[in-house]
């Protein structure tokens, strides 16, 4: 597999204010962006459509998640969404919330205005 220079440029431009570092290693993009004390590490095997997120606070991993995109979504759409998630986490207060009663799931949420919502919304 080979990398996409336009994709790399779009990601680094979108995250310019977040000390973003983008590397290519083992057929995957590895992106790190931070706004102390928070950091997001992302692994994105390219051209596959699954993205792996690690969310850190004070250098401790607080949440990990992977997302699979639909076939047919453009690289631009994927870049926009990845940048959106990163910025939301880094710019807003966050918490880990356990949801559900019988089949519980854990969600990383951010405070937007006066409402807690999933960082992935």
Biopython code that builds the backbone (N, CA, C, O; Angstrom):
import numpy as np
from Bio.PDB.StructureBuilder import StructureBuilder

atoms = [
    (1, "UNK", "N", (0.831, -1.174, 0.000)),
    (1, "UNK", "CA", (0.000, 0.000, 0.000)),
    (1, "UNK", "C", (0.880, 1.243, 0.000)),
    (1, "UNK", "O", (2.006, 1.222, 0.496)),
    (2, "UNK", "N", (0.365, 2.292, -0.547)),
    (2, "UNK", "CA", (1.121, 3.529, -0.557)),
    (2, "UNK", "C", (0.301, 4.641, 0.075)),
    (2, "UNK", "O", (-0.926, 4.576, 0.146)),
    (3, "UNK", "N", (0.999, 5.643, 0.523)),
    (3, "UNK", "CA", (0.317, 6.752, 1.189)),
    (3, "UNK", "C", (-0.236, 7.749, 0.178)),
    (3, "UNK", "O", (0.128, 7.749, -0.998)),
    (4, "UNK", "N", (-1.114, 8.583, 0.674)),
    (4, "UNK", "CA", (-1.774, 9.595, -0.139)),
    (4, "UNK", "C", (-1.306, 10.969, 0.342)),
    (4, "UNK", "O", (-1.729, 11.417, 1.407)),
    (5, "UNK", "N", (-0.441, 11.647, -0.420)),
    (5, "UNK", "CA", (0.095, 12.937, 0.029)),
    (5, "UNK", "C", (-0.978, 14.001, 0.280)),
    (5, "UNK", "O", (-0.828, 14.830, 1.178)),
    (6, "UNK", "N", (-2.059, 13.984, -0.508)),
    (6, "UNK", "CA", (-3.131, 14.964, -0.303)),
    (6, "UNK", "C", (-3.855, 14.715, 1.013)),
    (6, "UNK", "O", (-4.205, 15.660, 1.721)),
    (7, "UNK", "N", (-4.077, 13.461, 1.337)),
    (7, "UNK", "CA", (-4.720, 13.101, 2.596)),
    (7, "UNK", "C", (-3.865, 13.565, 3.771)),
    (7, "UNK", "O", (-4.375, 14.161, 4.720)),
    (8, "UNK", "N", (-2.587, 13.297, 3.706)),
    (8, "UNK", "CA", (-1.673, 13.701, 4.778)),
    (8, "UNK", "C", (-1.666, 15.219, 4.945)),
    (8, "UNK", "O", (-1.683, 15.720, 6.069)),
    (9, "UNK", "N", (-1.643, 15.939, 3.849)),
    (9, "UNK", "CA", (-1.638, 17.399, 3.908)),
    (9, "UNK", "C", (-2.931, 17.922, 4.522)),
    (9, "UNK", "O", (-2.896, 18.831, 5.352)),
    (10, "UNK", "N", (-4.070, 17.363, 4.127)),
    (10, "UNK", "CA", (-5.360, 17.818, 4.653)),
    (10, "UNK", "C", (-5.457, 17.583, 6.153)),
    (10, "UNK", "O", (-5.951, 18.441, 6.885)),
    (11, "UNK", "N", (-4.991, 16.429, 6.616)),
    (11, "UNK", "CA", (-5.039, 16.141, 8.052)),
    (11, "UNK", "C", (-4.141, 17.081, 8.847)),
    (11, "UNK", "O", (-4.557, 17.609, 9.879)),
    (12, "UNK", "N", (-2.936, 17.291, 8.384)),
    (12, "UNK", "CA", (-2.026, 18.164, 9.127)),
    (12, "UNK", "C", (-2.499, 19.613, 9.095)),
    (12, "UNK", "O", (-2.332, 20.331, 10.082)),
    (13, "UNK", "N", (-3.082, 20.058, 7.992)),
    (13, "UNK", "CA", (-3.622, 21.416, 7.933)),
    (13, "UNK", "C", (-4.819, 21.577, 8.863)),
    (13, "UNK", "O", (-4.938, 22.588, 9.554)),
    (14, "UNK", "N", (-5.702, 20.585, 8.882)),
    (14, "UNK", "CA", (-6.901, 20.655, 9.725)),
    (14, "UNK", "C", (-6.558, 20.679, 11.210)),
    (14, "UNK", "O", (-7.319, 21.214, 12.017)),
    (15, "UNK", "N", (-5.421, 20.102, 11.571)),
    (15, "UNK", "CA", (-5.036, 20.009, 12.984)),
    (15, "UNK", "C", (-3.800, 20.847, 13.290)),
    (15, "UNK", "O", (-3.052, 20.536, 14.217)),
    (16, "UNK", "N", (-3.586, 21.892, 12.526)),
    (16, "UNK", "CA", (-2.375, 22.703, 12.652)),
    (16, "UNK", "C", (-2.187, 23.291, 14.050)),
    (16, "UNK", "O", (-1.048, 23.406, 14.502)),
    (17, "UNK", "N", (-3.230, 23.657, 14.732)),
    (17, "UNK", "CA", (-3.103, 24.271, 16.055)),
    (17, "UNK", "C", (-2.998, 23.291, 17.203)),
    (17, "UNK", "O", (-3.100, 23.680, 18.366)),
    (18, "UNK", "N", (-2.794, 22.017, 16.887)),
    (18, "UNK", "CA", (-2.823, 20.971, 17.920)),
    (18, "UNK", "C", (-1.548, 20.138, 17.973)),
    (18, "UNK", "O", (-1.597, 18.959, 18.322)),
    (19, "UNK", "N", (-0.427, 20.722, 17.637)),
    (19, "UNK", "CA", (0.864, 20.014, 17.645)),
    (19, "UNK", "C", (0.759, 18.660, 16.947)),
    (19, "UNK", "O", (1.268, 17.653, 17.439)),
    (20, "UNK", "N", (0.099, 18.650, 15.808)),
    (20, "UNK", "CA", (-0.145, 17.393, 15.092)),
    (20, "UNK", "C", (1.135, 16.860, 14.462)),
    (20, "UNK", "O", (1.925, 17.603, 13.880)),
    (21, "UNK", "N", (1.311, 15.558, 14.596)),
    (21, "UNK", "CA", (2.416, 14.849, 13.950)),
    (21, "UNK", "C", (1.825, 13.666, 13.212)),
    (21, "UNK", "O", (1.087, 12.866, 13.787)),
    (22, "UNK", "N", (2.154, 13.561, 11.935)),
    (22, "UNK", "CA", (1.638, 12.486, 11.108)),
    (22, "UNK", "C", (2.802, 11.708, 10.533)),
    (22, "UNK", "O", (3.688, 12.278, 9.896)),
    (23, "UNK", "N", (2.799, 10.402, 10.759)),
    (23, "UNK", "CA", (3.857, 9.519, 10.264)),
    (23, "UNK", "C", (3.231, 8.380, 9.474)),
    (23, "UNK", "O", (2.050, 8.070, 9.632)),
    (24, "UNK", "N", (4.031, 7.771, 8.633)),
    (24, "UNK", "CA", (3.635, 6.594, 7.861)),
    (24, "UNK", "C", (4.483, 5.437, 8.346)),
    (24, "UNK", "O", (5.710, 5.490, 8.261)),
    (25, "UNK", "N", (3.845, 4.388, 8.854)),
    (25, "UNK", "CA", (4.575, 3.249, 9.385)),
    (25, "UNK", "C", (3.762, 1.979, 9.176)),
    (25, "UNK", "O", (2.593, 1.913, 9.558)),
    (26, "UNK", "N", (4.375, 0.983, 8.576)),
    (26, "UNK", "CA", (3.743, -0.329, 8.363)),
    (26, "UNK", "C", (2.391, -0.206, 7.654)),
    (26, "UNK", "O", (1.394, -0.759, 8.119)),
    (27, "UNK", "N", (2.355, 0.512, 6.538)),
    (27, "UNK", "CA", (1.150, 0.672, 5.721)),
    (27, "UNK", "C", (-0.002, 1.350, 6.459)),
    (27, "UNK", "O", (-1.171, 1.081, 6.179)),
    (28, "UNK", "N", (0.332, 2.221, 7.395)),
    (28, "UNK", "CA", (-0.712, 2.929, 8.143)),
    (28, "UNK", "C", (-0.241, 4.325, 8.498)),
    (28, "UNK", "O", (0.945, 4.576, 8.716)),
    (29, "UNK", "N", (-1.216, 5.229, 8.548)),
    (29, "UNK", "CA", (-0.945, 6.557, 9.083)),
    (29, "UNK", "C", (-0.994, 6.473, 10.602)),
    (29, "UNK", "O", (-1.846, 5.791, 11.173)),
    (30, "UNK", "N", (-0.085, 7.162, 11.236)),
    (30, "UNK", "CA", (-0.079, 7.292, 12.686)),
    (30, "UNK", "C", (-0.098, 8.784, 12.985)),
    (30, "UNK", "O", (0.846, 9.510, 12.673)),
    (31, "UNK", "N", (-1.181, 9.218, 13.590)),
    (31, "UNK", "CA", (-1.390, 10.632, 13.850)),
    (31, "UNK", "C", (-1.444, 10.859, 15.354)),
    (31, "UNK", "O", (-2.074, 10.101, 16.091)),
    (32, "UNK", "N", (-0.782, 11.902, 15.786)),
    (32, "UNK", "CA", (-0.843, 12.308, 17.181)),
    (32, "UNK", "C", (-1.129, 13.801, 17.202)),
    (32, "UNK", "O", (-0.484, 14.574, 16.494)),
    (33, "UNK", "N", (-2.095, 14.202, 18.016)),
    (33, "UNK", "CA", (-2.426, 15.614, 18.181)),
    (33, "UNK", "C", (-2.657, 15.859, 19.657)),
    (33, "UNK", "O", (-3.177, 14.996, 20.365)),
    (34, "UNK", "N", (-2.265, 17.049, 20.127)),
    (34, "UNK", "CA", (-2.433, 17.296, 21.554)),
    (34, "UNK", "C", (-2.707, 18.748, 21.868)),
    (34, "UNK", "O", (-2.377, 19.664, 21.114)),
    (35, "UNK", "N", (-3.315, 18.904, 22.999)),
    (35, "UNK", "CA", (-3.534, 20.187, 23.643)),
    (35, "UNK", "C", (-3.443, 19.861, 25.132)),
    (35, "UNK", "O", (-4.400, 19.388, 25.744)),
    (36, "UNK", "N", (-2.279, 20.123, 25.689)),
    (36, "UNK", "CA", (-1.953, 19.680, 27.047)),
    (36, "UNK", "C", (-3.095, 20.024, 27.998)),
    (36, "UNK", "O", (-3.576, 21.157, 27.998)),
    (37, "UNK", "N", (-3.536, 19.059, 28.811)),
    (37, "UNK", "CA", (-2.950, 17.758, 29.115)),
    (37, "UNK", "C", (-3.533, 16.597, 28.301)),
    (37, "UNK", "O", (-3.308, 15.436, 28.646)),
    (38, "UNK", "N", (-4.279, 16.890, 27.225)),
    (38, "UNK", "CA", (-4.929, 15.832, 26.453)),
    (38, "UNK", "C", (-4.164, 15.552, 25.160)),
    (38, "UNK", "O", (-3.497, 16.421, 24.598)),
    (39, "UNK", "N", (-4.291, 14.296, 24.712)),
    (39, "UNK", "CA", (-3.671, 13.896, 23.451)),
    (39, "UNK", "C", (-4.528, 12.809, 22.815)),
    (39, "UNK", "O", (-5.166, 12.020, 23.512)),
    (40, "UNK", "N", (-4.537, 12.777, 21.500)),
    (40, "UNK", "CA", (-5.222, 11.724, 20.745)),
    (40, "UNK", "C", (-4.196, 11.073, 19.846)),
    (40, "UNK", "O", (-3.451, 11.755, 19.141)),
    (41, "UNK", "N", (-4.158, 9.743, 19.873)),
    (41, "UNK", "CA", (-3.305, 8.981, 18.956)),
    (41, "UNK", "C", (-4.231, 8.172, 18.050)),
    (41, "UNK", "O", (-5.156, 7.507, 18.517)),
    (42, "UNK", "N", (-3.964, 8.244, 16.757)),
    (42, "UNK", "CA", (-4.825, 7.580, 15.780)),
    (42, "UNK", "C", (-3.969, 6.725, 14.863)),
    (42, "UNK", "O", (-2.913, 7.151, 14.396)),
    (43, "UNK", "N", (-4.440, 5.518, 14.613)),
    (43, "UNK", "CA", (-3.824, 4.630, 13.635)),
    (43, "UNK", "C", (-4.868, 4.361, 12.572)),
    (43, "UNK", "O", (-6.005, 3.996, 12.867)),
    (44, "UNK", "N", (-4.457, 4.550, 11.326)),
    (44, "UNK", "CA", (-5.385, 4.444, 10.205)),
    (44, "UNK", "C", (-4.724, 3.651, 9.097)),
    (44, "UNK", "O", (-4.017, 4.234, 8.275)),
    (45, "UNK", "N", (-4.932, 2.313, 9.043)),
    (45, "UNK", "CA", (-4.376, 1.539, 7.929)),
    (45, "UNK", "C", (-4.961, 2.051, 6.619)),
    (45, "UNK", "O", (-6.179, 2.077, 6.444)),
    (46, "UNK", "N", (-4.094, 2.456, 5.707)),
    (46, "UNK", "CA", (-4.566, 3.074, 4.474)),
    (46, "UNK", "C", (-4.373, 2.130, 3.303)),
    (46, "UNK", "O", (-3.283, 1.570, 3.178)),
    (47, "UNK", "N", (-5.335, 1.918, 2.452)),
    (47, "UNK", "CA", (-6.562, 2.668, 2.250)),
    (47, "UNK", "C", (-7.790, 2.073, 2.934)),
    (47, "UNK", "O", (-8.911, 2.333, 2.498)),
    (48, "UNK", "N", (-7.615, 1.296, 3.975)),
    (48, "UNK", "CA", (-8.759, 0.711, 4.669)),
    (48, "UNK", "C", (-9.578, 1.798, 5.344)),
    (48, "UNK", "O", (-9.112, 2.925, 5.517)),
    (49, "UNK", "N", (-10.784, 1.456, 5.718)),
    (49, "UNK", "CA", (-11.702, 2.463, 6.249)),
    (49, "UNK", "C", (-11.962, 2.304, 7.750)),
    (49, "UNK", "O", (-12.993, 2.752, 8.252)),
    (50, "UNK", "N", (-11.047, 1.678, 8.454)),
    (50, "UNK", "CA", (-11.190, 1.561, 9.907)),
    (50, "UNK", "C", (-10.114, 2.421, 10.565)),
    (50, "UNK", "O", (-8.937, 2.345, 10.214)),
    (51, "UNK", "N", (-10.539, 3.233, 11.517)),
    (51, "UNK", "CA", (-9.654, 4.161, 12.207)),
    (51, "UNK", "C", (-9.668, 3.817, 13.687)),
    (51, "UNK", "O", (-10.735, 3.633, 14.274)),
    (52, "UNK", "N", (-8.486, 3.728, 14.294)),
    (52, "UNK", "CA", (-8.339, 3.370, 15.707)),
    (52, "UNK", "C", (-7.917, 4.606, 16.494)),
    (52, "UNK", "O", (-6.893, 5.222, 16.197)),
    (53, "UNK", "N", (-8.709, 4.961, 17.494)),
    (53, "UNK", "CA", (-8.464, 6.141, 18.319)),
    (53, "UNK", "C", (-8.020, 5.715, 19.722)),
    (53, "UNK", "O", (-8.598, 4.800, 20.309)),
    (54, "UNK", "N", (-7.004, 6.375, 20.249)),
    (54, "UNK", "CA", (-6.624, 6.272, 21.654)),
    (54, "UNK", "C", (-6.662, 7.692, 22.223)),
    (54, "UNK", "O", (-5.990, 8.592, 21.720)),
    (55, "UNK", "N", (-7.446, 7.875, 23.264)),
    (55, "UNK", "CA", (-7.593, 9.176, 23.899)),
    (55, "UNK", "C", (-6.823, 9.149, 25.215)),
    (55, "UNK", "O", (-7.023, 8.262, 26.044)),
    (56, "UNK", "N", (-5.946, 10.125, 25.396)),
    (56, "UNK", "CA", (-5.089, 10.167, 26.583)),
    (56, "UNK", "C", (-5.282, 11.475, 27.339)),
    (56, "UNK", "O", (-5.546, 12.527, 26.757)),
    (57, "UNK", "N", (-5.140, 11.369, 28.650)),
    (57, "UNK", "CA", (-5.119, 12.549, 29.496)),
    (57, "UNK", "C", (-3.991, 12.357, 30.491)),
    (57, "UNK", "O", (-3.901, 11.322, 31.151)),
    (58, "UNK", "N", (-3.124, 13.366, 30.595)),
    (58, "UNK", "CA", (-1.931, 13.268, 31.454)),
    (58, "UNK", "C", (-1.131, 12.012, 31.129)),
    (58, "UNK", "O", (-0.631, 11.336, 32.029)),
    (59, "UNK", "N", (-1.011, 11.702, 29.842)),
    (59, "UNK", "CA", (-0.265, 10.549, 29.318)),
    (59, "UNK", "C", (-0.835, 9.191, 29.711)),
    (59, "UNK", "O", (-0.183, 8.168, 29.502)),
    (60, "UNK", "N", (-2.035, 9.162, 30.274)),
    (60, "UNK", "CA", (-2.691, 7.894, 30.595)),
    (60, "UNK", "C", (-3.823, 7.662, 29.595)),
    (60, "UNK", "O", (-4.629, 8.558, 29.346)),
    (61, "UNK", "N", (-3.882, 6.469, 29.028)),
    (61, "UNK", "CA", (-4.944, 6.134, 28.091)),
    (61, "UNK", "C", (-6.257, 6.034, 28.862)),
    (61, "UNK", "O", (-6.398, 5.208, 29.764)),
    (62, "UNK", "N", (-7.225, 6.891, 28.493)),
    (62, "UNK", "CA", (-8.508, 6.870, 29.202)),
    (62, "UNK", "C", (-9.610, 6.197, 28.397)),
    (62, "UNK", "O", (-10.625, 5.788, 28.960)),
    (63, "UNK", "N", (-9.418, 6.074, 27.061)),
    (63, "UNK", "CA", (-10.463, 5.476, 26.238)),
    (63, "UNK", "C", (-9.882, 5.100, 24.886)),
    (63, "UNK", "O", (-9.055, 5.824, 24.333)),
    (64, "UNK", "N", (-10.319, 3.962, 24.358)),
    (64, "UNK", "CA", (-9.918, 3.512, 23.016)),
    (64, "UNK", "C", (-11.168, 3.081, 22.264)),
    (64, "UNK", "O", (-12.095, 2.517, 22.845)),
    (65, "UNK", "N", (-11.180, 3.349, 20.983)),
    (65, "UNK", "CA", (-12.332, 2.997, 20.152)),
    (65, "UNK", "C", (-11.879, 2.891, 18.709)),
    (65, "UNK", "O", (-10.925, 3.551, 18.298)),
    (66, "UNK", "N", (-12.567, 2.058, 17.942)),
    (66, "UNK", "CA", (-12.322, 2.029, 16.498)),
    (66, "UNK", "C", (-13.632, 2.322, 15.792)),
    (66, "UNK", "O", (-14.715, 1.993, 16.276)),
    (67, "UNK", "N", (-13.503, 2.945, 14.641)),
    (67, "UNK", "CA", (-14.671, 3.306, 13.848)),
    (67, "UNK", "C", (-14.431, 2.827, 12.427)),
    (67, "UNK", "O", (-13.338, 2.980, 11.881)),
    (68, "UNK", "N", (-15.454, 2.254, 11.844)),
    (68, "UNK", "CA", (-15.358, 1.844, 10.450)),
    (68, "UNK", "C", (-16.229, 2.762, 9.616)),
    (68, "UNK", "O", (-17.399, 2.982, 9.929)),
    (69, "UNK", "N", (-15.650, 3.296, 8.552)),
    (69, "UNK", "CA", (-16.376, 4.168, 7.653)),
    (69, "UNK", "C", (-17.023, 3.355, 6.551)),
    (69, "UNK", "O", (-16.614, 2.227, 6.278)),
    (70, "UNK", "N", (-18.034, 3.930, 5.918)),
    (70, "UNK", "CA", (-18.727, 3.265, 4.821)),
    (70, "UNK", "C", (-17.878, 3.285, 3.558)),
    (70, "UNK", "O", (-17.152, 4.243, 3.294)),
    (71, "UNK", "N", (-17.981, 2.214, 2.788)),
    (71, "UNK", "CA", (-17.353, 2.219, 1.473)),
    (71, "UNK", "C", (-17.986, 3.348, 0.665)),
    (71, "UNK", "O", (-19.191, 3.587, 0.754)),
    (72, "UNK", "N", (-17.189, 4.018, -0.098)),
    (72, "UNK", "CA", (-17.707, 5.094, -0.922)),
    (72, "UNK", "C", (-17.539, 6.477, -0.303)),
    (72, "UNK", "O", (-17.698, 7.481, -0.996)),
    (73, "UNK", "N", (-17.219, 6.549, 1.000)),
    (73, "UNK", "CA", (-16.944, 7.857, 1.584)),
    (73, "UNK", "C", (-15.586, 8.318, 1.078)),
    (73, "UNK", "O", (-14.647, 7.527, 0.982)),
    (74, "UNK", "N", (-15.491, 9.576, 0.762)),
    (74, "UNK", "CA", (-14.254, 10.098, 0.191)),
    (74, "UNK", "C", (-13.196, 10.301, 1.273)),
    (74, "UNK", "O", (-13.511, 10.363, 2.461)),
    (75, "UNK", "N", (-11.952, 10.401, 0.850)),
    (75, "UNK", "CA", (-10.860, 10.696, 1.779)),
    (75, "UNK", "C", (-11.081, 12.040, 2.457)),
    (75, "UNK", "O", (-10.728, 12.217, 3.623)),
    (76, "UNK", "N", (-11.667, 12.993, 1.725)),
    (76, "UNK", "CA", (-11.964, 14.304, 2.319)),
    (76, "UNK", "C", (-12.939, 14.168, 3.483)),
    (76, "UNK", "O", (-12.748, 14.783, 4.533)),
    (77, "UNK", "N", (-13.980, 13.365, 3.298)),
    (77, "UNK", "CA", (-14.966, 13.161, 4.370)),
    (77, "UNK", "C", (-14.321, 12.487, 5.576)),
    (77, "UNK", "O", (-14.602, 12.848, 6.719)),
    (78, "UNK", "N", (-13.462, 11.513, 5.321)),
    (78, "UNK", "CA", (-12.783, 10.828, 6.422)),
    (78, "UNK", "C", (-11.879, 11.795, 7.183)),
    (78, "UNK", "O", (-11.856, 11.786, 8.414)),
    (79, "UNK", "N", (-11.136, 12.629, 6.456)),
    (79, "UNK", "CA", (-10.257, 13.621, 7.090)),
    (79, "UNK", "C", (-11.051, 14.592, 7.942)),
    (79, "UNK", "O", (-10.680, 14.876, 9.081)),
    (80, "UNK", "N", (-12.140, 15.099, 7.393)),
    (80, "UNK", "CA", (-12.974, 16.047, 8.123)),
    (80, "UNK", "C", (-13.498, 15.435, 9.416)),
    (80, "UNK", "O", (-13.492, 16.079, 10.465)),
    (81, "UNK", "N", (-13.951, 14.189, 9.334)),
    (81, "UNK", "CA", (-14.510, 13.553, 10.527)),
    (81, "UNK", "C", (-13.430, 13.297, 11.573)),
    (81, "UNK", "O", (-13.639, 13.577, 12.754)),
    (82, "UNK", "N", (-12.295, 12.775, 11.164)),
    (82, "UNK", "CA", (-11.199, 12.519, 12.104)),
    (82, "UNK", "C", (-10.777, 13.815, 12.785)),
    (82, "UNK", "O", (-10.607, 13.842, 14.004)),
    (83, "UNK", "N", (-10.606, 14.882, 12.023)),
    (83, "UNK", "CA", (-10.225, 16.179, 12.595)),
    (83, "UNK", "C", (-11.307, 16.688, 13.548)),
    (83, "UNK", "O", (-10.995, 17.261, 14.592)),
    (84, "UNK", "N", (-12.569, 16.483, 13.196)),
    (84, "UNK", "CA", (-13.695, 16.911, 14.036)),
    (84, "UNK", "C", (-13.652, 16.215, 15.402)),
    (84, "UNK", "O", (-13.795, 16.863, 16.439)),
    (85, "UNK", "N", (-13.455, 14.907, 15.393)),
    (85, "UNK", "CA", (-13.401, 14.145, 16.649)),
    (85, "UNK", "C", (-12.216, 14.597, 17.494)),
    (85, "UNK", "O", (-12.354, 14.807, 18.699)),
    (86, "UNK", "N", (-11.064, 14.746, 16.872)),
    (86, "UNK", "CA", (-9.861, 15.162, 17.602)),
    (86, "UNK", "C", (-10.075, 16.526, 18.256)),
    (86, "UNK", "O", (-9.799, 16.698, 19.443)),
    (87, "UNK", "N", (-10.561, 17.483, 17.490)),
    (87, "UNK", "CA", (-10.771, 18.831, 18.023)),
    (87, "UNK", "C", (-11.789, 18.841, 19.156)),
    (87, "UNK", "O", (-11.602, 19.541, 20.151)),
    (88, "UNK", "N", (-12.856, 18.075, 19.014)),
    (88, "UNK", "CA", (-13.887, 18.033, 20.067)),
    (88, "UNK", "C", (-13.289, 17.527, 21.370)),
    (88, "UNK", "O", (-13.539, 18.096, 22.432)),
    (89, "UNK", "N", (-12.508, 16.469, 21.296)),
    (89, "UNK", "CA", (-11.916, 15.925, 22.514)),
    (89, "UNK", "C", (-10.928, 16.908, 23.128)),
    (89, "UNK", "O", (-10.944, 17.132, 24.338)),
    (90, "UNK", "N", (-10.082, 17.487, 22.310)),
    (90, "UNK", "CA", (-9.036, 18.361, 22.842)),
    (90, "UNK", "C", (-9.573, 19.700, 23.344)),
    (90, "UNK", "O", (-8.985, 20.292, 24.249)),
    (91, "UNK", "N", (-10.665, 20.184, 22.785)),
    (91, "UNK", "CA", (-11.173, 21.514, 23.115)),
    (91, "UNK", "C", (-12.266, 21.552, 24.184)),
    (91, "UNK", "O", (-12.614, 22.629, 24.668)),
    (92, "UNK", "N", (-12.804, 20.407, 24.554)),
    (92, "UNK", "CA", (-13.931, 20.397, 25.499)),
    (92, "UNK", "C", (-13.626, 19.537, 26.726)),
    (92, "UNK", "O", (-12.824, 18.606, 26.654)),
    (93, "UNK", "N", (-14.268, 19.852, 27.849)),
    (93, "UNK", "CA", (-14.176, 18.944, 28.998)),
    (93, "UNK", "C", (-14.718, 17.572, 28.583)),
    (93, "UNK", "O", (-15.632, 17.484, 27.764)),
    (94, "UNK", "N", (-14.157, 16.515, 29.145)),
    (94, "UNK", "CA", (-14.580, 15.173, 28.754)),
    (94, "UNK", "C", (-14.777, 14.291, 29.978)),
    (94, "UNK", "O", (-14.271, 14.571, 31.064)),
    (95, "UNK", "N", (-15.525, 13.223, 29.765)),
    (95, "UNK", "CA", (-15.744, 12.227, 30.819)),
    (95, "UNK", "C", (-16.019, 10.879, 30.164)),
    (95, "UNK", "O", (-16.368, 10.799, 28.987)),
    (96, "UNK", "N", (-15.854, 9.831, 30.949)),
    (96, "UNK", "CA", (-16.208, 8.478, 30.515)),
    (96, "UNK", "C", (-17.516, 8.144, 31.203)),
    (96, "UNK", "O", (-17.632, 8.260, 32.423)),
    (97, "UNK", "N", (-18.499, 7.731, 30.424)),
    (97, "UNK", "CA", (-19.822, 7.456, 30.972)),
    (97, "UNK", "C", (-20.232, 6.027, 30.634)),
    (97, "UNK", "O", (-20.034, 5.564, 29.510)),
    (98, "UNK", "N", (-20.805, 5.333, 31.613)),
    (98, "UNK", "CA", (-21.335, 3.990, 31.408)),
    (98, "UNK", "C", (-22.826, 4.127, 31.126)),
    (98, "UNK", "O", (-23.563, 4.695, 31.933)),
    (99, "UNK", "N", (-23.273, 3.609, 29.986)),
    (99, "UNK", "CA", (-24.662, 3.755, 29.561)),
    (99, "UNK", "C", (-25.359, 2.410, 29.488)),
    (99, "UNK", "O", (-24.730, 1.381, 29.240)),
    (100, "UNK", "N", (-26.658, 2.430, 29.705)),
    (100, "UNK", "CA", (-27.463, 1.215, 29.625)),
    (100, "UNK", "C", (-27.621, 0.549, 30.967)),
    (100, "UNK", "O", (-26.907, 0.855, 31.923)),
    (101, "UNK", "N", (-28.575, -0.375, 31.027)),
    (101, "UNK", "CA", (-28.812, -1.093, 32.271)),
    (101, "UNK", "C", (-28.434, -2.559, 32.144)),
    (101, "UNK", "O", (-27.704, -3.085, 32.983)),
    (102, "UNK", "N", (-28.919, -3.219, 31.113)),
    (102, "UNK", "CA", (-28.621, -4.640, 30.955)),
    (102, "UNK", "C", (-27.340, -4.848, 30.149)),
    (102, "UNK", "O", (-26.405, -5.498, 30.617)),
    (103, "UNK", "N", (-27.304, -4.306, 28.961)),
    (103, "UNK", "CA", (-26.112, -4.383, 28.122)),
    (103, "UNK", "C", (-25.394, -3.036, 28.195)),
    (103, "UNK", "O", (-25.644, -2.141, 27.388)),
    (104, "UNK", "N", (-24.517, -2.911, 29.153)),
    (104, "UNK", "CA", (-23.836, -1.636, 29.363)),
    (104, "UNK", "C", (-22.761, -1.415, 28.310)),
    (104, "UNK", "O", (-22.127, -2.351, 27.822)),
    (105, "UNK", "N", (-22.582, -0.146, 27.982)),
    (105, "UNK", "CA", (-21.487, 0.247, 27.103)),
    (105, "UNK", "C", (-20.850, 1.500, 27.686)),
    (105, "UNK", "O", (-21.494, 2.275, 28.392)),
    (106, "UNK", "N", (-19.610, 1.673, 27.382)),
    (106, "UNK", "CA", (-18.858, 2.822, 27.873)),
    (106, "UNK", "C", (-18.678, 3.796, 26.722)),
    (106, "UNK", "O", (-18.395, 3.394, 25.593)),
    (107, "UNK", "N", (-18.844, 5.089, 27.019)),
    (107, "UNK", "CA", (-18.784, 6.106, 25.983)),
    (107, "UNK", "C", (-17.908, 7.266, 26.463)),
    (107, "UNK", "O", (-17.974, 7.666, 27.625)),
    (108, "UNK", "N", (-17.103, 7.792, 25.569)),
    (108, "UNK", "CA", (-16.353, 9.007, 25.852)),
    (108, "UNK", "C", (-17.234, 10.176, 25.455)),
    (108, "UNK", "O", (-17.670, 10.277, 24.308)),
    (109, "UNK", "N", (-17.494, 11.058, 26.408)),
    (109, "UNK", "CA", (-18.371, 12.188, 26.154)),
    (109, "UNK", "C", (-17.624, 13.505, 26.350)),
    (109, "UNK", "O", (-16.652, 13.594, 27.100)),
    (110, "UNK", "N", (-18.119, 14.521, 25.645)),
    (110, "UNK", "CA", (-17.592, 15.873, 25.815)),
    (110, "UNK", "C", (-18.750, 16.777, 26.235)),
    (110, "UNK", "O", (-19.913, 16.507, 25.934)),
    (111, "UNK", "N", (-18.406, 17.840, 26.929)),
    (111, "UNK", "CA", (-19.404, 18.818, 27.343)),
    (111, "UNK", "C", (-19.467, 19.914, 26.293)),
    (111, "UNK", "O", (-18.518, 20.676, 26.109)),
    (112, "UNK", "N", (-20.610, 19.980, 25.604)),
    (112, "UNK", "CA", (-20.814, 20.994, 24.580)),
    (112, "UNK", "C", (-21.989, 21.854, 25.028)),
    (112, "UNK", "O", (-23.135, 21.405, 25.057)),
    (113, "UNK", "N", (-21.679, 23.102, 25.378)),
    (113, "UNK", "CA", (-22.707, 23.955, 25.978)),
    (113, "UNK", "C", (-23.014, 23.414, 27.365)),
    (113, "UNK", "O", (-22.135, 23.371, 28.225)),
    (114, "UNK", "N", (-24.256, 23.002, 27.587)),
    (114, "UNK", "CA", (-24.636, 22.426, 28.879)),
    (114, "UNK", "C", (-25.032, 20.954, 28.751)),
    (114, "UNK", "O", (-25.691, 20.402, 29.632)),
    (115, "UNK", "N", (-24.622, 20.322, 27.641)),
    (115, "UNK", "CA", (-25.051, 18.951, 27.359)),
    (115, "UNK", "C", (-23.835, 18.042, 27.117)),
    (115, "UNK", "O", (-22.908, 18.403, 26.392)),
    (116, "UNK", "N", (-23.863, 16.858, 27.740)),
    (116, "UNK", "CA", (-22.836, 15.844, 27.507)),
    (116, "UNK", "C", (-23.243, 15.011, 26.295)),
    (116, "UNK", "O", (-24.346, 14.466, 26.255)),
    (117, "UNK", "N", (-22.344, 14.913, 25.300)),
    (117, "UNK", "CA", (-22.624, 14.143, 24.090)),
    (117, "UNK", "C", (-21.389, 13.309, 23.739)),
    (117, "UNK", "O", (-20.277, 13.597, 24.181)),
    (118, "UNK", "N", (-21.613, 12.282, 22.941)),
    (118, "UNK", "CA", (-20.498, 11.431, 22.503)),
    (118, "UNK", "C", (-19.514, 12.237, 21.682)),
    (118, "UNK", "O", (-19.912, 13.062, 20.859)),
    (119, "UNK", "N", (-18.235, 12.003, 21.904)),
    (119, "UNK", "CA", (-17.210, 12.685, 21.121)),
    (119, "UNK", "C", (-17.319, 12.327, 19.649)),
    (119, "UNK", "O", (-16.823, 13.062, 18.795)),
    (120, "UNK", "N", (-17.958, 11.211, 19.343)),
    (120, "UNK", "CA", (-18.066, 10.745, 17.953)),
    (120, "UNK", "C", (-19.326, 11.257, 17.245)),
    (120, "UNK", "O", (-19.484, 11.020, 16.047)),
    (121, "UNK", "N", (-20.221, 11.949, 17.949)),
    (121, "UNK", "CA", (-21.433, 12.490, 17.307)),
    (121, "UNK", "C", (-21.094, 13.603, 16.344)),
    (121, "UNK", "O", (-21.988, 14.171, 15.717)),
]
sb = StructureBuilder()
sb.init_structure("model")
sb.init_model(0)
sb.init_chain("A")
sb.init_seg("    ")
for serial, (resi, resn, name, xyz) in enumerate(atoms, 1):
    if name == "N":
        sb.init_residue(resn, " ", resi, " ")
    sb.init_atom(name, np.array(xyz, "f"), 0.0, 1.0, " ", f" {name:<3s}", serial, name[0])
structure = sb.get_structure()
